[in-house]
Amino acid sequence: GRIFDNTEENPLTITLGDDEVFPALEAGIVGMKAGEVKNIFLHTRDAYGPRRPENILKVKKEMFPSGKELRVGLK
């Protein structure tokens, strides 16, 4: 896998039970103590789910700021 996000520089503040984060992430947070550091790994099915063609949007090149490199497969 790869790191999607981390909160080392800017700690994340959430309210448990408010549906602010993925349920699997919230489940990993439950029981932590104040100041505790923990790595939580999520499988794609527990985050955004599998890749689905109907969720892919086509956007015109003109919609992006000029001067930015655009190429197929860029993330």
JOVEN-V15886 format. One record per run of one state. SS is the DSSP state (@ for helix, = for strand, . for the rest). FROM is the first residue (numbers start at 1). TO is the last residue. Records with the same first field share a line. If there is no record, write none. Layout:
SS = FROM-TO, FROM-TO
//
This chain:
. = 1-22, 30-43, 47-52, 56-60, 64-75
@ = 23-29, 44-46, 53-55, 61-63
//
